[in-house]
Amino acid sequence: MNTRDQHHFTTGLDTSALPAVVDRATWQAELDKLLVREKAHTRQGDAIAAARRHLPIVEVDPTIQLLGPHGPVTLLEVFEGRRQLIVYFHMWHTGQPTSAQCEGCTFFNGQVHELSYLHSRDVTYATFCEGPYEESVRYRDFMGWDVPWYSVQDSADALFAGRGFGMLVCYLRHGDRVFKTYWTTGRGVEAMAPSYGLLDMTVYGRQETWEDSPASWPQRWENTGDQFRTDGRPTAQWSRLAAGCSDDLGTRAPSPDPHGSQNQL
């Protein structure tokens, strides 16, 4: 990370707040008590996952049309011949600059990179974007993502069944039939974001105001979307700009850098 990139990230948090400092034996005893709760939490998660596998399923139209890199495709074709499909529905603000695109979708979708483990379990992963294909795929490329990307601009109603974007959906293919097996939204999509899991292990956590933390702990973000932005942009965009990547989506002139320099093209 170069100097310009570092400028956009907070490094000077007030860390004067500390938990009680104890000897190693006392610390280990407290950790052992927490481990009992962590194991129970893991087992409960296993039980919930088992219940998810026992859910009934609902059939959906396999011929629903999407737009991909080679033109129109059907929902059935998105499976790429595999048995299962996981889809993230990415919100899009058509005609808006890169800096104004959804910070939450950028946070969650941007942490899905290595797909080979999913493929080894006969699972395809894809992003269904709300916006037009040519415009939104430029965002994917700017962000350095290589997940399969489709526009569902004209088929959202058929896919959503009354729900909206920022949603994770699982599908099952049985021959030429397609079934929806599970969907979740809100905090349910946190499974996509290992950054949150890692932050939850740290002493200051996510540093968001809803967390149950001691009064002196840093809690700098409300749950408003700002927790995913730095200096007015989705946080992950800054490293792409620093690498010289263009954020021009082809709809308007690149948005100005808040720090006075023009984005690199």
VENDA-V974297 format. One line per field, one symbol per residue. burial: + if it has 16 or more other ideal C-beta (glycine too) atoms within 10 Angstrom, else -. A space follows every 10 residues. Layout:
burial = ???
This chain:
burial = -------+-- ---------- ---------- ---------- ---------- ---------+ -+-+-+++-- ---+++-++- ---+++++++ ++---++++- ++++++++++ -+--+--+-- --++++++++ +++-++++++ -++-+--+++ +++-+---++ ----++++++ +++----+-+ +-+-----+- -++--+---- ---+++++-- --+---+-+- +-----+++- --++++++++ ++--+++++- ---++-+--- --+--
